[in-house]
Amino acid sequence: MSNHTIEFVSFRLKENACAEAFLQESEKVTAWCSALPGFVNRRMSVDGKGGWIDHVEWESAEQAQAATAAFAKTPEIGPFMAMIDPASVDLRHLSLKASVG
């Protein structure tokens, strides 16, 4: 198994945020991420109660941490972040131990 790192971010949207508009902005985030060194893939999921998960796979912990640091300084990400309730954000970096597919 590789030493890939999963960036796992759980959050909720602000009450006035439109999920369709959020997903459009999310596509811009995916394009931004995919241009960074070590990017593997990204998935966005939502449950029936409005809880979201942003699941990004990186080749290494260092690349994941560099992306996280750069993310906060990237103006294009602003509209995406403006729709997220900042108090609900939980970001973690995890070591990938098993994968199928």
Secondary structure, 3 states (H helix, E strand, C coil): CCCCEEEEEEEEECCCCCHHHHHHHHHHHHHHHHCCCCEEEEEEEECCCCEEEEEEEECCHHHHHHHHHHHCCCHHHHHHHHCECHHHCEEEEEECCCCCC
